[in-house]
C-alpha cells in the first residue's frame, strides 16, 4: 500500500479482546479525527464476552488487521500447557466453542503482520514480533538492539501490541509505538487505548488517547456468560490484580 504525499493520519489499535463496547466507542472517536487508515495489531478475541461481534465488526470495516497471539491460539487451536487451567485458557476454550466457522476462518487467514509505505518512510506492524505473534518485542531494550531491528526491517515506524500498556519511544530515526489495549487496558485507568500517528514531514508524531466507554456493560457481559470474574475487575479498574 502506498499513499500520496498528503498528510497521513493512521489509527493504531490492538488487543480488542472481544470487547465490543470498547470497539464501538473507538469507532465513534475515530470518526472525529479524519483518519486515513486504521491498523489493528491483533488479539481480536480472548477475555471479552463478544468475540464474534468483534470479528464481524472488523470484517465490515475492512481495517488492516494482523494476527495476535490469542487469535492464533483460538483459530489454530494452539494450547499452552502452562495455563491450561488458568483464566486465559478457560476463556480461549470458551471463545473457540462460541465462534462460527467463518469467524474462525477469518482469524486463521490473518497475516502475522505487514508494512505500509508512508510519507515519512516504511511502517511495519505486528503483534508480538515480526514473524511470531506469541513472542513479545522488548521496547525497553538497549538502543543498539532496536536500531538493529529497525535496520533489518527497513522501517521508520514500528508498531507492536501485546503489553496492554501504551508506550512510545524514539530510537535514532525510528519511532516505536505500542498503542496499548482497546478492550483490556492495563495502565491503571479504565477505557480504550488508541494511538494516532501523523505521518508528514521529517518526523512522525504520535498521540496516545484514552477513549471512555461503557466498561460497566462490558464487565456485566463477562459475568452474564460466567467467564472468570477477574476479567470484569480488570475492565473496571485497568489493573491486573
Protein Blocks (a to p, Z undefined) as FASTA:
>chain_A
ZZdfbdcdddddehklopaklmmmmmmmmmmnopabdcdebjjbghiaclmlmmmmmmmn
opacdddfklmmmmnopacfklmmmmklmmmmmmmmmpcfklmmmmmmpcfbdcdddfkb
ccdddfkbmmlmkbccdfkbcfklmmmmmmmnopabdcdehjopacdddehjbccddebj
fklccehpacddddddddehjbdcdddddddddfklmmmmmmmnopafklmmmmmnopgZ
Z
